[in-house]
Amino acid sequence: MTAPTPTSILVVDDEPDLRTLYELTLLREGHEVVSAPDLTQAREWLAQRHFDVLITDMRLPDGLGLELLRELGADQRTEKSIVITAYGSAENAVEALKTGAFDYLTKPVDLKQLRAAVTAALQSQRYPSAMRPPLGDAVLRSAPPPPAGVQALARIVGTSGCMVQIRNRIEKVATSMAPVLILGESGTGKELVARAVHECSHRASGPFVAVNCGAIPENLIEAEFFGARKGAFTGATQDREGYFLAAKGGTLFLDEIGDLPLQMQAKLLRVIQERRVRPLGGVQEEAVDVRLVSATHRDLAALVKSGEFRQDLFYRLNVISLRTPALRERREDLSELAHALLQRICSESGQPVPELSDTALAWLQACELPGNVRELENLLQRALALSSGAVLQADDFGDTSDTAMRPESPSTTAAFSVPTPAPDPAAGIPPDLQTYLDDQERQVLLKALKETDFNRTAAAARLGLNLRQMRYRIQRLGIATPADGDDET
Ligand SMILES: Nc1ncnc2c1ncn2[C@@H]1O[C@H](COP(=O)(O)OP(=O)(O)OP(=O)(O)O)[C@@H](O)[C@H]1O
C-alpha cells in the first residue's frame, strides 16, 4: 500500500520568526510546508507546483497578499487561501473574502485557529491531492457538491434563469467561509437557500442552527446567542449553550437579521471580529467555529441609512449576497412549483397526490401571490383539505368566481387553514376583519402551545397542522415561545 500523499502548504510572511512558527506548527500536523518571504518568491513557487493551501500575510514588502489571490483566481487554480490580516482591520478581512479567500485570521494568530482553518480548507477541497488533475484545469468549479448538497439544491424548485443562477451561486459560495447575506421577500425560499449553502459546504456534517432574530425576547437574546452559566441571571437554572456554540463546526443561520436590536448588533459584531464568545456568567472565552449565513426580507441598506442597523455589521455580514426572486419575477416556475409542493405536502401527510386540473392551475396563475411560494403552499394545503376527488379543481381553492375572494396576502391564506372561530354575535361586526381573525388565531395557537408545554410539534398536531405551518403562524402572529424548544428542525 502506498503512503497517503501529504498535503502541501505554502506560507508567505516577511517576518522570519512568524514564518518559522507557522511552518513548525503545520509540519507537526503532518503537512508538507514551504515558505516565501515576499510575493516574488511566492510566485516562483506557484509557477513550479501546486499547493493545497496558501497562507499569506496581507502586507508584504513587495505588495499585498491579495495580489496572489487575484492571480490564483485569474488562473482558475484550486489552492485554498487563508489571509492573515492586522487586528481590527475589518476592511482587509472583508476584501480578502470577496477576492476569494477561503478564510482569514487576525494577528496575533492563534495557532489553534490556524490549524482549524487549514483543516477546514483541506476538507472543503472536493478532490484529495492524489486525485487532483494537473494545474490549469478549472476543476473545483465544475466538481459536483456532496450528495446532501445535491439534494438540498434539488429542493429549490424552478428552472427560470434566476433560479438556475441562484443554484450555481450557492454551489460557488459554499466552498468558502465568507459570510453570506440572503435578501428577498417573505416566502421566497431564503431558509431553503441557507440550508443549501450549508449542505453544499464542507461543514455539511456539522449542525445547521437556524435562529429567528426577531422572535427572541430582548431580555433573553444575549443568553440565547452566547450561552449562559447556571445562575447568571434570574431564571438561569441550568447552563445554556447558546447558538454560537451549538453551531460549532457547522452553520449559524440568522434569519430576520434586520430585526436584531441595535444593542445586540454591537455584541454580534464583536463576536464576529474576535471569533470568541463568553457565555453570560462565564469566565472563559470560547473559540467560535461557525459559518454565518443571514437573511432578511427588509431593506438592510435603508435600515443602515435610518440608523436602525449598524453599518459595520452590515459590511461584515454582506460579504457575499444572494437574492431570492419574488414569484412574480418567475411566473414560468409556478406550474413546476405547484406540482412539487403538492408532492411534498402529500408525502408528508401520507395522502395520495391529486392531479392539478388546468383550470386550477390557471386560477393559481391569475393570483397575485404577494406571499410568494409560502402563499402558494398555503393555498394548495387549503385546496387539499377542501377537495374530495383525485383531481384538484379551481373550485377547491374557494369561491373562484369572485376575484375579491382571491388570496391577496399570506395572512389571508393563513387564516383559512385554521378553523375560523365563529364571530361572537354579541360583539357585533369587527371593524377590521383581519385583525379580528388574527386575534382569534393567536388565542387558539397560544392555548394549544400552553397545553403542550410549548412543544410546537405537539401543538401543531393538536390543530391538524404540520410543524412548518405552525412555525409560520407563530412567526407571523409574533407569538413569543421559548427558543430552545425540542422540536426545532
Ligand atoms: N424555490 C422553492 N422551491 C420549493 N419550495 C420553496 C421554494 N421557495 C420557497 N419554498 C417553500 O416555501 C416555504 C417558505 O420558504 P422559506 O421559509 O425558505 O422562505 P423565507 O424566504 O425564508 O420566508 P420568510 O422571510 O417569511 O422567513 C417553505 O415551505 C419552502 O420550502
The ligand as a Tripos MOL2 file, in Angstrom:
@<TRIPOS>MOLECULE
LIG
   31    33     1     0     0
SMALL
NO_CHARGES

@<TRIPOS>ATOM
      1 N1        -37.8710   27.5380   -4.8450 N.pl3     1 LIG1
      2 C1        -38.5900   26.8130   -3.9780 C.ar      1 LIG1
      3 N2        -38.8310   25.5170   -4.2150 N.ar      1 LIG1
      4 C2        -39.5790   24.7680   -3.3800 C.ar      1 LIG1
      5 N3        -40.1100   25.2330   -2.2410 N.ar      1 LIG1
      6 C3        -39.9020   26.5220   -1.9420 C.ar      1 LIG1
      7 C4        -39.1190   27.3840   -2.7820 C.ar      1 LIG1
      8 N4        -39.0760   28.6000   -2.2180 N.ar      1 LIG1
      9 C5        -39.7720   28.5140   -1.0740 C.ar      1 LIG1
     10 N5        -40.2710   27.2690   -0.8960 N.ar      1 LIG1
     11 C6        -41.1100   26.7940    0.2160 C.3       1 LIG1
     12 O1        -41.8760   27.9080    0.6580 O.3       1 LIG1
     13 C7        -41.9030   27.9630    2.0840 C.3       1 LIG1
     14 C8        -41.2540   29.2530    2.5360 C.3       1 LIG1
     15 O2        -39.8680   29.1910    2.2750 O.3       1 LIG1
     16 P1        -38.7830   29.8130    3.2750 P.3       1 LIG1
     17 O3        -39.2140   29.6120    4.6950 O.co2     1 LIG1
     18 O4        -37.4530   29.3010    2.8820 O.co2     1 LIG1
     19 O5        -38.9830   31.3400    2.8700 O.3       1 LIG1
     20 P2        -38.3330   32.6280    3.5080 P.3       1 LIG1
     21 O6        -37.9320   33.4980    2.3660 O.co2     1 LIG1
     22 O7        -37.2680   32.2110    4.4820 O.co2     1 LIG1
     23 O8        -39.5610   33.2990    4.2420 O.3       1 LIG1
     24 P3        -39.5630   34.3450    5.4940 P.3       1 LIG1
     25 O9        -38.8410   35.5760    5.0650 O.co2     1 LIG1
     26 O10       -41.0090   34.6080    5.7060 O.co2     1 LIG1
     27 O11       -38.9160   33.6150    6.6360 O.co2     1 LIG1
     28 C9        -41.1600   26.7400    2.5850 C.3       1 LIG1
     29 O12       -42.0740   25.7090    2.8220 O.3       1 LIG1
     30 C10       -40.2600   26.3810    1.4200 C.3       1 LIG1
     31 O13       -39.9510   25.0140    1.4140 O.3       1 LIG1
@<TRIPOS>BOND
     1     1     2 1
     2     2     3 ar
     3     2     7 ar
     4     3     4 ar
     5     4     5 ar
     6     5     6 ar
     7     6     7 ar
     8     6    10 ar
     9     7     8 ar
    10     8     9 ar
    11     9    10 ar
    12    10    11 1
    13    11    12 1
    14    11    30 1
    15    12    13 1
    16    13    14 1
    17    13    28 1
    18    14    15 1
    19    15    16 1
    20    16    17 2
    21    16    18 1
    22    16    19 1
    23    19    20 1
    24    20    21 2
    25    20    22 1
    26    20    23 1
    27    23    24 1
    28    24    25 2
    29    24    26 1
    30    24    27 1
    31    28    29 1
    32    28    30 1
    33    30    31 1
@<TRIPOS>SUBSTRUCTURE
     1 LIG1         1 GROUP 0 **** ****
